[in-house]
């Protein structure tokens, strides 16, 4: 069925039917009702692709995340997809694998494929690339606010979260806190390390380099390997602070294999509050993930519809969810 079929049945012009479908006000209620009756009777559905092209938009948004095998990013994608539907948009997912080329594809190539804008959770993209794309691409950044540029951004205060989680460990009497996942700069690991150090210094404790493990990735196997190496080097922590839950789950596995009780001998804590952590009894920082996804989509839709609006920084709340791994 086409607009002309609807027009013929309603006894009006092609242009009148178009005006009704596009919500133009200068149509009488009687005519509008007659056209709507014809649309219902014929089962007409507008060609959304053609309408989007005429308006210069596709109605498609992209979410680019490092890896979909991560429960955190899988949950984020699910929440963002629901939020996009509420705005009448479709969300596509791009897996960047956390490397420069993958993130470049998200920033440059995706927008040449009828994608209106991108929500990006970057790991390695240089600041100059972000600066270059801000004027070209409706863009919302997720994660740590490490770019000294004005861009829409949604994230959690990782410094404060790490400080509060470390304060919780200190309050349980732990003093030799191992850290798994430290990174440099304004990255996730860098921000969380800063918050951890702030809490130690406030308690008159000095960070011990022999208790710090860097990792290549934030997966279970990396946490397992890091804690095994710490123990083999003679480290004897009474707590392990991991910079995401997957690292923490791997750490718990290694500690139990070594005959150490959690939390009797060693307390363990993480970040993200993934579903698996709830069943494992893992103490963790729980961000408001649904709110984070909704705000990211809202800001991107706003940017797509009006590129001149000032950039917004939205900080979502979190809580320290205390469970049996530290209690």
C-alpha positions in Angstrom: 0.0 0.0 0.0 1.2 3.5 -0.8 0.2 7.1 0.0 -1.7 7.3 -3.2 -3.8 4.2 -2.3 -4.7 5.9 1.0 -5.5 9.2 -0.8 -7.8 7.5 -3.2 -9.7 5.7 -0.5 -10.0 8.8 1.7 -10.9 11.0 -1.3 -8.2 13.5 -0.7 -4.9 14.5 -2.3 -1.6 12.8 -2.0 -0.3 15.9 -0.2 -3.1 15.9 2.3 -2.3 12.3 3.3 1.4 13.3 3.7 0.4 16.2 5.9 -1.6 14.0 8.2 1.2 11.4 8.5 3.8 14.1 9.3 1.5 15.8 11.8 1.1 19.1 10.1 -1.5 21.2 12.0 -3.3 22.8 9.0 -5.6 19.8 8.4 -9.2 19.7 9.6 -10.2 17.1 12.2 -12.8 15.6 9.8 -10.1 15.2 7.0 -7.6 13.8 9.5 -10.1 11.3 10.7 -11.0 10.2 7.1 -7.3 9.7 6.3 -6.7 7.7 9.5 -9.7 5.5 8.7 -8.2 4.8 5.3 -4.8 4.1 6.7 -6.3 1.6 9.2 -8.5 -0.1 6.6 -5.6 -0.5 4.1 -3.0 -1.4 6.8 -0.7 1.2 5.4 2.7 1.6 7.2 5.1 4.5 6.4 8.5 3.6 4.9 10.6 4.7 7.9 13.9 4.3 5.9 12.8 6.7 3.2 11.5 9.2 5.8 14.7 9.1 7.7 16.8 9.7 4.6 14.6 12.7 3.7 15.3 14.1 7.1 19.0 13.3 7.0 18.8 10.8 9.8 18.6 7.0 10.0 17.1 6.6 13.5 20.0 4.3 14.3 22.4 4.8 17.2 25.6 2.9 17.9 27.1 1.7 21.2 30.8 0.9 21.0 32.2 -1.2 23.9 35.5 -3.1 24.3 34.0 -6.6 24.5 30.6 -8.1 24.6 31.9 -11.2 26.5 32.2 -8.9 29.6 29.0 -9.3 31.7 29.2 -5.6 32.5 29.2 -4.4 28.9 26.6 -7.0 27.9 24.3 -5.6 30.6 25.0 -2.1 29.5 24.2 -2.9 25.9 20.9 -4.5 27.0 19.9 -1.4 29.1 21.0 1.0 26.3 18.9 -1.0 23.7 15.8 -0.6 25.9 16.5 3.1 26.3 16.9 3.6 22.5 13.5 2.0 21.9 11.9 4.4 24.3 13.3 7.2 22.1 12.0 5.5 18.9 15.6 4.6 17.9 17.4 1.4 17.0 20.7 0.5 18.7 23.5 -1.4 17.0 26.4 -2.7 19.0 30.1 -2.4 17.9 32.8 -4.4 19.7 36.0 -2.4 19.6 38.2 -5.1 21.4 39.7 -2.2 23.3 42.3 -1.3 20.6 43.0 1.8 18.5 41.7 0.5 15.3 38.4 -0.8 16.8 37.7 2.5 18.4 38.7 4.4 15.2 36.1 2.3 13.4 33.5 3.3 16.0 34.3 7.0 15.7 34.8 7.3 12.0 33.5 4.4 9.9 30.2 3.8 11.8 28.9 7.3 11.1 29.4 6.8 7.4 27.0 3.9 7.5 23.7 5.7 8.3 24.4 5.8 12.1 23.2 9.1 13.6 25.7 9.0 16.5 27.9 6.9 18.8 28.1 6.1 22.5 31.7 5.2 23.0 33.4 3.5 26.0 37.0 4.1 25.1 40.1 2.4 26.4 42.9 3.7 24.1 41.6 6.4 21.8 44.0 9.4 21.9 42.6 12.8 23.0 43.3 14.4 19.6 41.1 11.8 17.8 38.2 12.6 20.1 38.7 16.4 19.5 38.7 15.8 15.8 35.5 13.8 15.8 33.4 16.0 18.2 32.6 18.4 15.4 31.8 15.6 12.9 30.0 13.0 14.9 27.3 13.2 17.6 29.2 11.5 20.4 28.7 10.6 24.0 31.7 9.3 26.0 31.3 6.7 28.8 33.6 5.9 31.7 36.3 8.0 33.3 36.3 11.7 32.4 39.9 11.8 31.2 39.6 13.9 28.1 40.3 17.6 28.5 37.7 18.4 25.9 34.1 19.5 26.1 32.1 16.5 25.1 28.9 14.8 26.4 30.0 12.4 29.0 28.3 9.9 31.4 30.2 8.1 34.1 30.7 7.2 37.7 33.2 8.9 40.1 35.7 6.0 40.1 38.1 7.9 42.4 35.5 8.3 45.1 34.2 4.8 44.6 37.6 3.2 45.1 38.2 5.4 48.1 34.9 4.3 49.8 35.6 0.6 48.9 39.1 0.9 50.4 37.7 2.6 53.5 35.3 -0.3 53.9 38.2 -2.8 53.8 40.1 -0.7 56.3 37.1 -0.6 58.6 37.1 -4.4 58.7 40.7 -4.3 60.1 42.5 -5.0 56.8 45.9 -3.3 56.4 47.8 -5.2 53.8 45.5 -4.6 50.8 46.7 -6.0 47.5 45.5 -4.2 44.3 44.8 -6.0 41.0 44.3 -4.0 37.9 46.4 -0.8 38.4 46.9 1.2 35.2 48.5 4.6 34.6 46.9 8.0 33.7 43.2 8.8 33.6 42.2 5.2 32.7 39.8 3.1 34.7 42.7 1.5 36.6 44.4 4.8 37.1 41.3 6.5 38.6 40.6 3.6 40.9 44.3 3.4 42.0 44.1 7.1 42.9 41.0 6.7 45.1 42.6 3.7 46.8 45.8 5.7 47.6 43.8 8.6 49.0 42.1 6.2 51.4 45.4 4.7 52.5 47.0 8.0 53.1 44.0 9.2 55.1 44.5 6.2 57.4 48.3 6.9 57.7 49.2 4.0 55.5 51.7 3.9 52.7 51.0 2.0 49.4 53.2 -1.1 49.2 54.5 -1.7 45.6 54.9 -5.4 46.5 51.1 -5.7 46.8 50.3 -4.2 43.4 49.6 -6.3 40.3 49.2 -4.9 36.8 47.2 -6.9 34.3 46.8 -7.0 30.5 43.0 -7.3 30.6 40.2 -7.3 33.1 39.1 -11.0 32.9 38.8 -13.8 35.4 42.1 -15.5 34.2 44.0 -12.2 34.7 42.8 -12.0 38.3 43.6 -15.6 38.9 47.1 -15.2 37.4 47.9 -11.9 39.2 47.1 -13.3 42.7 49.0 -16.5 42.0 52.1 -14.4 41.1 51.6 -12.2 44.2 51.5 -15.2 46.5 54.5 -16.9 44.7 56.5 -13.7 45.2 55.9 -13.9 49.0 53.1 -11.3 49.3 50.8 -12.0 52.2 47.8 -9.6 51.8 44.9 -9.7 54.1 42.6 -8.2 51.4 42.6 -8.0 47.6 41.0 -5.0 45.9 40.3 -5.8 42.3 39.3 -3.1 39.8 36.5 -5.1 38.3 34.4 -8.1 39.4 35.9 -10.5 36.9 39.4 -10.0 38.3 37.9 -10.4 41.8 36.2 -13.7 40.9 39.5 -15.0 39.5 41.3 -13.8 42.6 38.9 -15.7 44.9 39.4 -18.9 42.9 43.2 -18.7 43.3 43.0 -17.9 47.1 40.8 -20.8 47.7 43.1 -23.1 45.7 45.9 -21.9 47.9 44.0 -23.0 51.0 43.1 -19.4 52.1 39.7 -18.7 53.4 37.6 -15.8 52.0 37.1 -13.6 54.0 38.7 -15.3 57.0 42.2 -15.1 55.7 41.8 -12.6 52.8 38.9 -10.3 52.0 38.1 -9.7 48.3 36.3 -6.8 46.7 35.6 -5.7 43.1 33.7 -3.2 40.9 30.6 -3.4 38.6 28.2 -5.7 40.6 27.7 -8.1 37.7 25.1 -10.9 38.2 27.7 -13.6 38.9 29.1 -11.5 41.8 25.7 -11.5 43.6 25.7 -15.3 43.6 29.4 -15.5 44.6 28.9 -13.2 47.6 31.4 -10.7 46.3 31.5 -7.2 47.9 31.6 -4.7 45.0 30.9 -1.2 43.9 27.5 -1.2 42.2 26.9 1.7 39.7 23.4 2.6 38.6 23.8 0.9 35.3 20.2 1.5 34.0 20.5 5.2 34.7 23.9 5.3 33.0 22.5 3.7 29.9 19.4 5.9 29.8 21.4 9.1 30.3 23.9 8.2 27.6 21.1 7.5 25.1 19.2 10.7 26.1 22.3 12.8 25.6 23.0 11.3 22.2 19.5 11.8 21.0 19.7 15.4 22.2 23.0 15.9 20.4 21.6 14.3 17.2 18.6 16.6 17.2 20.6 19.7 18.1 24.3 19.8 17.6 24.6 23.3 19.2 23.5 22.4 22.7 26.3 22.7 25.3 28.0 19.5 26.3 26.7 17.8 29.5 28.5 15.8 32.2 26.3 13.3 34.0 27.7 11.5 37.1 25.6 8.5 38.0 25.4 7.3 41.7 26.9 4.1 43.1 26.9 2.2 46.3 29.3 -0.2 48.0 27.4 -3.5 48.1 28.8 -5.4 51.1 28.6 -9.2 50.9 30.3 -12.2 52.4 33.6 -11.8 50.7 34.5 -9.0 53.1 31.9 -9.2 55.9 
